[in-house]
Amino acid sequence: MSYLDTLFFGVYPYLAGAVFLFGSLVRFDRDQFTWKAHSSQILNKKDMRLASNLFHVGIILLFFGHFFGMLTPLEILHAIGVSASAKQVLAVVAGTIFGVMCFIGLTMLVKRRLTDPRVRATSTRMDIFILLLLYVQLILGLLTVPVSLMHLDGHNMLNLMAWARNVVTFDPAEAVAAVSEIGFLFKLHMVLGMTVFLVFPFSRLVHIWSAPVTYPARPYQVVRQR
């Protein structure tokens, strides 16, 4: 158990989680006028809908795939007849499909953000940083696919699940022990993922908290004619 493993996988998850939650609360309380997506669609609509849809659909499916994949208890998987190997194959296939969708959309968005003069002029440093951070994180995730294909026994996946489970149950020592056999590429992917949560409250990503999930059930607006 190395010092860096303890730092990044036993301490850093709680630091990132605390900043993610309390930072979001503080920003909502003190700076609500910046609580928005800062859409630049009005500046350039070319391919924006395609790029945005591919990116958002891909990243949402990837997020929930990681969330349920990492935190679903093994007892539930065994009860429904899903082995560790089968789960890893499913994760690789679904992750590749959703990852490629997200990669295409995000590549278009990065190109637009960096090369369109009007969009670039209205972009903050954090806008560019968070976009590139997500891009690098996505590329790292896709690079783990061929590595996973070489080890379909599910062993690494079980270690990742053990790490996530021990983090959320506040057992950092066991969490660090679970990642001791995980390769560097996976560890880097995990650290960058936690970094996304760390910088979340300081970026435009806060608009995720205000996702219009109740929009379909909203009351109708009454419009009267003169």
Residue, then its C-alpha position, 0 to 999 in steps of 0.5 A: m500500500s503506497y503513499l500515493d495510493t493512500l492519497f489518491f484513493g483513500v483521501y482524495p475521494y472524500l476531498a473531491g466529494a466534499v468540495f462537490l457537495f458543499g461547493s455546489l451549495v455555496r455557489f447556489d446560495r451566493d452566486q445564483f446568477t452564474w448558475k446556468a449552462h452559458s449556452s453559446q448556440i446563438l453564436n453559431k448553430k452549425d452542427m450544434r444540435l448533433a454535437s450536443n445531443l451526442f455528447h449529452v446522451g453519451i455522457i449521461l449513459l456513461f455516468f449511470g453505467h459507471f454509477f450502477g455498475m460500480l455500486t450494484p452489490l454482487e449479491i444482486l448480480h448473482a441473484i439474477g444470474v450475472s457473473a463477473s465475466a458477463k458483467q465485464v463484457l456488458a460494461v465493455v460493449a456498452g461503454t464502447i458504444f456510449g463512449v464513441m457517441c460521446f467522443i464524436g460529440l465532444t470532439m465537435l464541441v472542442k473544435r467549435r469552442l477552440t476554433d470559432p472566433r465568436v465562441r472562443a471570445t465568450s469562453t472563460r478559462m474554466d469553460i475551456f479547462i472543463l471541456l478539455l478535462l472531460y475530453v482527456q477523461l473520455i479518451l482515457g476511458l476508451l483506452t481502457v477498453p482494449v486492456s479490459l478485453m485482454h482480461l475478461d475474467g472480471h478480476n479488475m472489475l471486482n477490484l474497482m467495485a470493491w474500491a467504490r463500495n468501500v469509499v461510500t461505506f467510509d472504509p478508506a483502508e479497504a478501498v486503498a487495498a482494493v486498488s493495489e492490483i489495478g493498472f496505472l491507466f485505470k488509476l489515472h482514469m479514476v483520479l481524473g474522474m474524481t477531479v471532475f467532481l472537484v472542479f464541478p462547483f466552479s464550472r458551468l457543470v452546475h447546471i446539471w443540478s437544475a436538469p428539467v426533470t419535472y418539465p414534462a409534468r409542468p402545468y400548462q400555461v394559459v394564454r388568452q387571446r384579446 
